[in-house]
């Protein structure tokens, strides 16, 4: 167990550093990225890795990626998580939520979500979700964006950890194209840090709001008939105990340098405002 405690300390330290770097992202950054090891078994040889990333993408309109990975420690090899361990189909789950700063209110609001929970459809150690934003933007035009990645692994007959502890990617400022050459949204580079994100970039789950305001396509927030902001649940549904299918999307597989199989899914996203 001593090695396990040493490993946990090293992982926690690295995760904090990576998240701090990710939070410091700016318009000049290609991507902001965070990684965390939210769970490992009591034997110390099996773990889950959660990764969350926001990048420019080839079009500059924005590219969002989330990973649910099993059993590979890329920080300190052969300590605790000893080797890549492919999991059976339906044993890795992932979902993403995109947040953006409203130019109208300068606050973080929920923009888009994966249309469903996604699962691996074949034996793989890594399930990678990816979505490229359209040039006109799913939310506003250019603005400050961040990603919550919700990841889980099926182990010992149940899912762990729950989807209620997502990983924050960090902030990417001025991401995306304006809707026309003459239109550019107000800069949100001075946007406040989300209240649930610590100064070092790490996330405080206890401060994560249960409800959030919703972005509308015009830079404001969705309101009801009385003009009050509409709020929605910030949680994603827990993974199905026995998934009926993988969740759709265009899928490809590749072999990673460590020899494990990665299943890559081009997912569908829905604008939360369109579901109200």
VOPAGU-2260 file (C-alpha; in pm, 1 decimal, decimal comma):
REM VOPAGU-2260
SITE   aa  ch    i         X         Y         Z
SITE  UNK   A    0       0,0       0,0       0,0
SITE  UNK   A    1     297,1     231,1      48,9
SITE  UNK   A    2     360,5     232,7    -327,0
SITE  UNK   A    3      -8,4     300,6    -382,2
SITE  UNK   A    4       3,7     605,7    -153,0
SITE  UNK   A    5     319,3     734,8    -323,2
SITE  UNK   A    6     157,4     689,1    -660,5
SITE  UNK   A    7    -160,9     867,3    -555,1
SITE  UNK   A    8      43,1    1162,2    -431,5
SITE  UNK   A    9     238,4    1187,5    -754,9
SITE  UNK   A   10     -75,5    1159,9    -963,1
SITE  UNK   A   11    -255,6    1424,1    -757,7
SITE  UNK   A   12      39,8    1659,8    -791,4
SITE  UNK   A   13      67,5    1612,4   -1165,4
SITE  UNK   A   14    -308,2    1645,2   -1215,0
SITE  UNK   A   15    -305,6    1976,0   -1027,6
SITE  UNK   A   16     -17,5    2104,0   -1240,7
SITE  UNK   A   17    -181,3    1994,7   -1565,4
SITE  UNK   A   18    -514,4    2146,6   -1467,2
SITE  UNK   A   19    -347,7    2471,2   -1368,8
SITE  UNK   A   20    -178,5    2486,2   -1707,4
SITE  UNK   A   21    -509,0    2406,8   -1875,3
SITE  UNK   A   22    -693,1    2678,3   -1685,7
SITE  UNK   A   23    -434,4    2930,6   -1797,1
SITE  UNK   A   24    -517,8    2865,9   -2163,3
SITE  UNK   A   25    -565,6    3165,6   -2391,2
SITE  UNK   A   26    -658,0    3245,9   -2748,8
SITE  UNK   A   27    -304,8    3159,7   -2854,9
SITE  UNK   A   28    -318,9    2814,3   -2696,3
SITE  UNK   A   29    -379,3    2523,6   -2930,3
SITE  UNK   A   30    -567,5    2337,4   -2656,1
SITE  UNK   A   31    -632,2    2323,7   -2282,8
SITE  UNK   A   32    -622,0    1981,0   -2124,9
SITE  UNK   A   33    -670,0    1808,2   -1789,3
SITE  UNK   A   34    -619,3    1452,5   -1667,0
SITE  UNK   A   35    -725,7    1280,6   -1346,6
SITE  UNK   A   36    -719,1     932,9   -1190,4
SITE  UNK   A   37   -1050,4     936,2    -999,7
SITE  UNK   A   38   -1055,4     567,0    -903,4
SITE  UNK   A   39    -838,2     261,4    -854,8
SITE  UNK   A   40    -922,2     -72,6    -698,4
SITE  UNK   A   41    -806,6    -193,4    -358,8
SITE  UNK   A   42    -546,6    -420,6    -516,0
SITE  UNK   A   43    -387,9    -115,9    -677,1
SITE  UNK   A   44    -346,4    -272,2   -1021,5
SITE  UNK   A   45    -653,9    -136,0   -1197,3
SITE  UNK   A   46    -764,1     225,1   -1237,8
SITE  UNK   A   47    -966,6     463,9   -1446,7
SITE  UNK   A   48    -831,8     772,2   -1619,7
SITE  UNK   A   49   -1050,7    1072,5   -1707,0
SITE  UNK   A   50    -927,1    1324,1   -1966,5
SITE  UNK   A   51   -1090,1    1647,7   -2082,4
SITE  UNK   A   52    -973,2    1878,3   -2363,7
SITE  UNK   A   53   -1080,4    2189,1   -2557,0
SITE  UNK   A   54    -878,8    2286,2   -2863,7
SITE  UNK   A   55    -893,2    2504,4   -3172,5
SITE  UNK   A   56    -940,5    2213,1   -3411,6
SITE  UNK   A   57    -841,0    2226,8   -3776,3
SITE  UNK   A   58   -1115,3    2478,4   -3860,4
SITE  UNK   A   59   -1050,9    2702,0   -3560,1
SITE  UNK   A   60   -1417,0    2667,5   -3466,9
SITE  UNK   A   61   -1341,2    2445,6   -3170,6
SITE  UNK   A   62   -1277,4    2079,9   -3101,4
SITE  UNK   A   63   -1388,3    1904,4   -2782,0
SITE  UNK   A   64   -1253,5    1569,0   -2661,3
SITE  UNK   A   65   -1317,2    1344,6   -2362,8
SITE  UNK   A   66   -1167,1    1009,9   -2266,0
SITE  UNK   A   67   -1263,7     724,6   -2035,9
SITE  UNK   A   68    -961,9     494,3   -2001,6
SITE  UNK   A   69    -883,4     176,4   -1816,1
SITE  UNK   A   70    -576,0      43,5   -1645,2
SITE  UNK   A   71    -285,3     239,8   -1789,7
SITE  UNK   A   72     -69,5     476,0   -1589,5
SITE  UNK   A   73     106,2     707,2   -1831,7
SITE  UNK   A   74     265,5     906,1   -1549,6
SITE  UNK   A   75     447,7     642,3   -1343,6
SITE  UNK   A   76     442,0     316,9   -1546,9
SITE  UNK   A   77     406,1     -13,2   -1363,0
SITE  UNK   A   78     303,8     146,0   -1032,6
SITE  UNK   A   79     -55,7      72,4    -927,8
SITE  UNK   A   80    -202,0      62,1   -1279,6
SITE  UNK   A   81      41,0    -190,1   -1413,6
SITE  UNK   A   82     -41,0    -221,6   -1782,2
SITE  UNK   A   83    -302,6    -138,3   -2045,6
SITE  UNK   A   84    -604,4    -353,4   -1979,0
SITE  UNK   A   85    -868,0    -373,2   -2248,6
SITE  UNK   A   86   -1222,8    -381,7   -2117,4
SITE  UNK   A   87   -1516,0    -574,0   -2267,5
SITE  UNK   A   88   -1772,9    -395,3   -2483,2
SITE  UNK   A   89   -2002,8    -176,3   -2276,1
SITE  UNK   A   90   -1756,3    -138,8   -1986,3
SITE  UNK   A   91   -1637,7     217,3   -2058,7
SITE  UNK   A   92   -1881,5     510,2   -2049,9
SITE  UNK   A   93   -1840,4     877,7   -2136,4
SITE  UNK   A   94   -2043,8    1194,0   -2185,3
SITE  UNK   A   95   -1950,9    1562,1   -2238,3
SITE  UNK   A   96   -2098,3    1900,5   -2143,6
SITE  UNK   A   97   -1981,8    2228,7   -2296,1
SITE  UNK   A   98   -1988,7    2548,9   -2090,7
SITE  UNK   A   99   -1942,7    2902,7   -2222,5
SITE  UNK   A  100   -1924,1    3252,7   -2078,5
SITE  UNK   A  101   -2226,3    3462,5   -2172,3
SITE  UNK   A  102   -2110,8    3794,6   -2324,8
SITE  UNK   A  103   -2431,5    3951,2   -2193,3
SITE  UNK   A  104   -2385,3    3855,7   -1827,6
SITE  UNK   A  105   -2015,7    3752,6   -1807,9
SITE  UNK   A  106   -2107,8    3430,7   -1626,3
SITE  UNK   A  107   -2063,7    3060,6   -1703,5
SITE  UNK   A  108   -2370,7    2899,3   -1859,3
SITE  UNK   A  109   -2439,9    2555,4   -2003,0
SITE  UNK   A  110   -2431,2    2535,2   -2380,3
SITE  UNK   A  111   -2438,5    2180,9   -2519,5
SITE  UNK   A  112   -2429,1    1812,8   -2424,0
SITE  UNK   A  113   -2368,7    1481,6   -2590,0
SITE  UNK   A  114   -2705,4    1355,5   -2709,0
SITE  UNK   A  115   -2665,5    1039,6   -2500,3
SITE  UNK   A  116   -2415,2     841,0   -2295,9
SITE  UNK   A  117   -2160,0     661,8   -2512,9
SITE  UNK   A  118   -2005,6     320,0   -2449,6
SITE  UNK   A  119   -1728,5     117,2   -2610,6
SITE  UNK   A  120   -1868,8    -132,7   -2860,1
SITE  UNK   A  121   -1561,3    -356,1   -2871,2
SITE  UNK   A  122   -1282,4    -455,7   -2639,2
SITE  UNK   A  123   -1073,8    -144,6   -2574,0
SITE  UNK   A  124    -878,1      25,7   -2297,4
SITE  UNK   A  125    -974,4     377,1   -2411,0
SITE  UNK   A  126   -1303,8     529,3   -2522,8
SITE  UNK   A  127   -1243,6     870,0   -2683,3
SITE  UNK   A  128   -1530,0    1105,1   -2767,2
SITE  UNK   A  129   -1466,7    1389,3   -3007,8
SITE  UNK   A  130   -1682,5    1668,6   -3148,9
SITE  UNK   A  131   -1586,6    1951,1   -3383,5
SITE  UNK   A  132   -1794,0    2266,1   -3351,6
SITE  UNK   A  133   -1943,7    2415,4   -3667,1
SITE  UNK   A  134   -1774,9    2733,2   -3787,6
SITE  UNK   A  135   -2071,4    2946,9   -3680,0
SITE  UNK   A  136   -2055,0    2801,2   -3329,7
SITE  UNK   A  137   -2288,3    2582,8   -3129,1
SITE  UNK   A  138   -2326,8    2854,5   -2867,5
SITE  UNK   A  139   -2202,7    3206,9   -2923,0
SITE  UNK   A  140   -1943,7    3319,4   -3172,3
SITE  UNK   A  141   -1595,7    3353,6   -3026,8
SITE  UNK   A  142   -1590,0    3323,9   -2650,1
SITE  UNK   A  143   -1450,0    3146,6   -2345,4
SITE  UNK   A  144   -1529,1    2776,7   -2339,1
SITE  UNK   A  145   -1471,1    2485,4   -2102,9
SITE  UNK   A  146   -1560,1    2116,9   -2105,0
SITE  UNK   A  147   -1692,3    1884,2   -1838,5
SITE  UNK   A  148   -1601,7    1525,2   -1921,7
SITE  UNK   A  149   -1805,8    1260,1   -1740,9
SITE  UNK   A  150   -1630,0     921,6   -1739,0
SITE  UNK   A  151   -1693,3     587,1   -1569,3
SITE  UNK   A  152   -1574,0     227,4   -1584,3
SITE  UNK   A  153   -1767,1     -92,8   -1513,3
SITE  UNK   A  154   -1590,1    -297,5   -1248,2
SITE  UNK   A  155   -1697,7    -563,1    -996,9
SITE  UNK   A  156   -2055,9    -554,2   -1118,1
SITE  UNK   A  157   -2116,0    -179,2   -1102,6
SITE  UNK   A  158   -2009,8     156,3   -1247,8
SITE  UNK   A  159   -1742,2     359,6   -1072,7
SITE  UNK   A  160   -1702,0     645,9   -1014,0
SITE  UNK   A  161   -2038,0     809,2   -1071,8
SITE  UNK   A  162   -2097,8    1063,5   -1346,4
SITE  UNK   A  163   -2144,4    1326,2   -1074,7
SITE  UNK   A  164   -1772,1    1404,1   -1052,0
SITE  UNK   A  165   -1681,3    1532,9   -1401,0
SITE  UNK   A  166   -1340,9    1666,0   -1502,5
SITE  UNK   A  167   -1298,8    2033,4   -1600,8
SITE  UNK   A  168   -1077,6    2088,7   -1905,8
SITE  UNK   A  169    -963,8    2440,0   -1822,0
SITE  UNK   A  170   -1065,0    2754,4   -2010,7
SITE  UNK   A  171   -1000,6    2825,6   -2378,4
SITE  UNK   A  172   -1053,4    3195,8   -2452,4
SITE  UNK   A  173   -1190,5    3341,0   -2777,3
SITE  UNK   A  174   -1262,5    3001,4   -2927,5
SITE  UNK   A  175   -1465,9    2976,5   -3247,8
SITE  UNK   A  176   -1549,8    3187,1   -3550,6
SITE  UNK   A  177   -1784,9    3487,7   -3557,8
SITE  UNK   A  178   -2110,5    3426,5   -3743,8
SITE  UNK   A  179   -2004,0    3675,3   -4012,0
SITE  UNK   A  180   -1691,4    3869,0   -4103,5
SITE  UNK   A  181   -1847,6    4187,4   -3967,0
SITE  UNK   A  182   -1956,1    4040,0   -3637,1
SITE  UNK   A  183   -1731,9    3957,8   -3343,9
SITE  UNK   A  184   -1863,6    3890,7   -2996,1
SITE  UNK   A  185   -1735,6    4096,1   -2704,4
SITE  UNK   A  186   -1416,7    3953,1   -2560,0
SITE  UNK   A  187   -1466,8    3727,3   -2258,9
SITE  UNK   A  188   -1096,7    3692,0   -2181,3
SITE  UNK   A  189   -1157,1    3867,1   -1849,6
SITE  UNK   A  190   -1431,1    3618,7   -1761,4
SITE  UNK   A  191   -1436,4    3516,6   -1396,0
SITE  UNK   A  192   -1311,1    3175,9   -1294,2
SITE  UNK   A  193   -1604,5    2936,2   -1242,5
SITE  UNK   A  194   -1690,8    2937,9    -871,2
SITE  UNK   A  195   -1643,0    2560,7    -854,4
SITE  UNK   A  196   -1287,4    2576,8    -994,7
SITE  UNK   A  197   -1002,5    2649,8    -753,3
SITE  UNK   A  198    -728,5    2904,2    -824,4
SITE  UNK   A  199    -485,3    2624,8    -919,2
SITE  UNK   A  200    -727,8    2491,1   -1180,0
SITE  UNK   A  201    -854,6    2194,1    -979,7
SITE  UNK   A  202   -1229,5    2147,9    -941,6
SITE  UNK   A  203   -1425,6    2143,8    -616,6
SITE  UNK   A  204   -1718,7    1902,2    -666,2
SITE  UNK   A  205   -1894,3    2033,8    -354,5
SITE  UNK   A  206   -1920,5    2378,6    -514,2
SITE  UNK   A  207   -2043,3    2250,1    -848,7
SITE  UNK   A  208   -2398,2    2384,5    -895,5
SITE  UNK   A  209   -2686,4    2137,8    -923,2
SITE  UNK   A  210   -2859,9    2375,2   -1163,8
SITE  UNK   A  211   -2721,2    2604,5   -1433,0
SITE  UNK   A  212   -2846,5    2877,3   -1662,9
SITE  UNK   A  213   -2861,3    2792,3   -2032,7
SITE  UNK   A  214   -2692,3    2973,0   -2322,0
SITE  UNK   A  215   -2908,8    3105,8   -2600,8
SITE  UNK   A  216   -2765,7    3152,4   -2951,8
SITE  UNK   A  217   -2759,9    3533,0   -2923,3
SITE  UNK   A  218   -2513,2    3570,9   -2637,1
SITE  UNK   A  219   -2764,0    3578,9   -2355,3
SITE  UNK   A  220   -2937,3    3321,2   -2138,8
SITE  UNK   A  221   -3266,1    3140,8   -2190,7
SITE  UNK   A  222   -3554,9    3292,6   -1991,2
SITE  UNK   A  223   -3909,0    3181,2   -1916,1
SITE  UNK   A  224   -4229,4    3371,4   -1992,5
SITE  UNK   A  225   -4173,1    3587,3   -1684,1
SITE  UNK   A  226   -3823,8    3683,4   -1794,7
SITE  UNK   A  227   -3651,0    3469,5   -1531,3
SITE  UNK   A  228   -3348,7    3257,7   -1631,0
SITE  UNK   A  229   -3429,6    2893,9   -1697,8
SITE  UNK   A  230   -3205,9    2650,2   -1509,3
SITE  UNK   A  231   -3135,1    2286,2   -1590,0
SITE  UNK   A  232   -2971,1    1997,5   -1407,5
SITE  UNK   A  233   -2591,2    1993,7   -1444,0
SITE  UNK   A  234   -2572,3    1615,8   -1398,1
SITE  UNK   A  235   -2576,0    1354,8   -1669,5
SITE  UNK   A  236   -2776,2    1033,4   -1620,2
SITE  UNK   A  237   -2581,5     747,6   -1462,4
SITE  UNK   A  238   -2460,5     485,7   -1713,3
SITE  UNK   A  239   -2691,6     194,4   -1785,0
SITE  UNK   A  240   -2606,7    -119,4   -1591,7
SITE  UNK   A  241   -2620,8    -324,6   -1913,9
SITE  UNK   A  242   -2601,8     -86,5   -2213,1
SITE  UNK   A  243   -2831,3    -181,2   -2499,1
SITE  UNK   A  244   -2585,1     -36,1   -2751,7
SITE  UNK   A  245   -2282,5     188,7   -2774,9
SITE  UNK   A  246   -2476,8     510,1   -2827,0
SITE  UNK   A  247   -2421,6     559,8   -3199,5
SITE  UNK   A  248   -2175,8     800,9   -3362,1
SITE  UNK   A  249   -1913,4     735,4   -3626,9
SITE  UNK   A  250   -1652,5     498,4   -3485,1
SITE  UNK   A  251   -1297,9     405,5   -3567,2
SITE  UNK   A  252   -1035,3     210,0   -3375,9
SITE  UNK   A  253    -661,3     249,6   -3347,6
SITE  UNK   A  254    -377,6      85,5   -3159,6
SITE  UNK   A  255    -200,5     313,5   -2912,9
SITE  UNK   A  256     174,3     316,6   -2855,6
SITE  UNK   A  257     120,2     111,5   -2541,0
SITE  UNK   A  258     -42,5    -163,0   -2748,7
SITE  UNK   A  259    -398,0    -110,6   -2622,8
SITE  UNK   A  260    -703,0     -49,2   -2841,9
SITE  UNK   A  261    -862,2     296,4   -2858,1
SITE  UNK   A  262   -1220,0     333,1   -2982,2
SITE  UNK   A  263   -1275,5     685,5   -3119,2
SITE  UNK   A  264   -1631,7     813,2   -3154,8
SITE  UNK   A  265   -1743,1    1122,4   -3344,0
SITE  UNK   A  266   -2041,2    1206,0   -3128,1
SITE  UNK   A  267   -2352,9    1413,0   -3175,2
SITE  UNK   A  268   -2407,6    1716,6   -2954,6
SITE  UNK   A  269   -2734,0    1891,6   -2876,9
SITE  UNK   A  270   -2776,6    2256,9   -2783,7
SITE  UNK   A  271   -2937,9    2251,6   -2441,1
SITE  UNK   A  272   -3156,3    2550,7   -2532,2
SITE  UNK   A  273   -3313,6    2345,4   -2812,3
SITE  UNK   A  274   -3428,3    2079,5   -2564,1
SITE  UNK   A  275   -3629,3    2316,4   -2342,5
